[in-house]
Amino acid sequence: MTETTERKNIFLGVCIVLAAFVLGLMLVWTVRTLKSFDDTVTVRGLCEREVPADRVVLRISYTAQNNSLVDLRNTVENNDRAIIELIKKAGIKDDEIKYTTASFNDRYEDYYVSENLKFRYNAHQTINVFSSNMDAVRKLQNTIDADLLKQDIISSTYASYEYNGLNDIKPSMIAESLDKARESAEEFAKNSHSKIGKMRTASQGYFEIEDLDENTPQIKKIRVVTTVEYYLK
């Protein structure tokens, strides 16, 4: 083997060693980089708001009995007029009052009913009020049963409150829930001696609307939870 050939072999060997060393460093760097991508934290951000209901549905129901179907229908018509008069007197508009034809049934056709019935026919009616005039409806609800009782009409009322402005507050609530999620992630990173990286995944929960409590159904509590996963670095 000549001296020139020997030098070439040595040079080639050194190159191979250096290439292997560089490749090893690159592999180590790649493994560490990929491993850093596995370091994540998953946090949740909660946003809650209390808002007043913007619509109320008031249901006024009553029943009537008679042995004459004709007389029973007359009674229902008179009762309906009396109820609607009180509703309008409270400041409710015509287009906010909804009701359908009363339901009638012949109790003699019921196998389980005793034959010694005092009244053969029974009628049930419900008149609904759909309004955004919250004060007027609440006042009406507090007085209408007593006012109808003075006219020999036994009624029952039930009010349900709704909030229809959710689309108006959704963006700000989502933004707030994301901010709170990031605050939680930053606190975790601080305690684990790391830093928050980019957002990896995010999932928005459903918006929940419920009564503030059983005594204040006219106030609604809205909540949403956003789940976010961040990279740690």
PyMOL commands that set and color helices and strands:
alter all, ss='L'
color gray80, all
select helices_A, chain A and resi 3-37+69-89+94-96+107-109+134-149+166-191
alter helices_A, ss='H'
color red, helices_A
select strands_A, chain A and resi 40-52+55-66+97-99+103-106+121-131+155-162+196-204+208-211+219-232
alter strands_A, ss='S'
color yellow, strands_A
deselect
rebuild
show_as cartoon
